[in-house]
Amino acid sequence: MTLQAIWLHAIDKGSLIAARVGMLMVFAPFFGGSAIPMPVKAALTLALTAVLYPALQALPAPPDASAWLAIMLGEAAVGLVIGLVMNFVFEGIELAGAVAGFQMGFSLETAIDPTTRASSPILAVFYQTLALLLFLQLGMHRWMLLVLARSYSYLPVGGARVGAAGMEMLLHASGKMFLTGIEMAAPILMITFLTDLAMGLLNKASPQFPVVFTSISIKNLVGFALMLITIGLWPGILRGCFEQALAATERILHLL
């Protein structure tokens, strides 16, 4: 094999590895946030590609450009799946914060999300920021990269085939996002419902009482009190959510 052929093979292999890694860097939690500049993401992609390159077996040369492009798209799909499934957890948490904030009277209060640089409900930003800090503190970013590296053992380069079973599992994982959001917002929904019920009964018993002016403040107080009481449970709850997402990711990849 000539030196030129060796270089071309190395570029082919490296670009296919980089496609899987790069899509993860674009869509994964923390790595995919706009707070990390694109040059840093590109550098991380190249670094991980260099680490994975020697560990992977030699690849057969694609017969033509269309076959190479199909393999490239398959590799990008694998990285996309890993990043999206982990992001579903954060979307569910953001939904929980938005619902809780609406119930507590913060529907008009917004803040800039540090990960997306977009304006979002203030409690949704708080929930998502806290979840991201726990994601890093629990070391889930390392586990996500481990899933990426381990995926080459059962889904080698060129082995991805997007099928109905994998898409069905991916849709099921996206549906879990809404379930996670409702479950995490459920305590706030319940306490604000009971507060509204109590204020309605109070208004019936004493029509002179200024229910309209005091109900929002009372819902704020009971909502924040409940958040302070339950926030200690977040690490355990989110660890379970992240571990389920990682397990779902591997199940989906096995079906590709």
Protein Blocks (a to p, Z undefined) as FASTA:
>chain_A
ZZklmmmmmmmmmmmmmmmmmmmmmmmghjlpmklcfklmmmmmmmmmmmmmmmpccddd
dfblklmmmmmmmmmmmmmmmmmmmmmmmmmmmmmmmmmmmmnopampccddfklopacd
fklmmmmmmmmmmmmmnommmmmmmmmmmmmmmmcghiaccdfklmmmmmmmmmmmmmmm
mmmmmmmmmmmmmmmmmmmmmmmmmmmbcfklmmmmmmmmmmmmmmmmmmmmmmmmmmmm
mmmmmmmmmmmmmmZZ
